[in-house]
Amino acid sequence: MRWTYILAAVLSLGLASAAMAAGSTSSSTKPAKTGDFEQGVAAVKAENYERAIVLLQKVVAVEPENADAWNFIGFSHRKLNNLDRALPAYNTALAINPKHRGANEYLGELYLRIGDLAKAEERLEKLDDICFFGCGEYTDLKAAIEAYKSGKVSG
């Protein structure tokens, strides 16, 4: 009888952990309805930001609530130094999903690019709240802030 309870507890913890892991991604809940999203992400990874923007704009035209697509649009614009276009894309992603880890990190990095350390640190605080047990986005933004404070360029 005791083993039954232990087994049930272990299985419950395993299921709870799997559910928490599934819910901890920074992606939006709606998958892209076209292959444009996947191609856009591949273009971002290949550092072909112009192509990524074109593809991801198609995605948000069909799925205006796709926080991931908006985040990658902002990222691509930031990498092309179109900071005035990156900012509204990140803000749109965060309006859709305020806990989007990528958008919070990248917005913080944008703030560093424009010299607004206080706003970058606000994004870091937000990530600290979102990433209860830590996450790569928090670590990356923290490192970027430390580099900024030491006079190294961040991007």
C-alpha positions, 0 to 999 in steps of 0.5 A: 500500500505504501509503495502505491502512494510513493509511486503515485507521488512520483508520477504526479511530480513527473507530470507536474514537471512536464506540464511546467516545462511545457508552459515555460517556453517563451512562445505564443500559444498559437502555432504559425498557420503557414510555413512562413514562420519556420522560414522566417526563423531559419532566415533569422538564424542564417542572419538574413534579417531582411528576408526574415522580416518579409516572411514574418510580416506575412505571419503577423498579417495572418496571425496578428497575435503571434508574439513570437513572430513580432519578437523575431521582427523586432530582433531582425530590425535591431540587428539591421540597426532599425531601432525605431522599427524594432521597438514597436515590434517588441512592444507588440510582442509584450502586449500580446504576452508580457512574459515573453522571455525573448522579447523582454531580453531583446528589448533590454538589449535594445535599451542598452543600444540607445543608452537607457540602462534604467529601462534595460534593468527594468527588463532584467527585473521582469525576467527575474520575475518570469524566470523563477529558477533562472533562464538563458534570457535572464543570464544573457541580458544580465551579461549584456548589462554588465558589459555595458556598465564596463564600457563594452558594446552590446548589441 
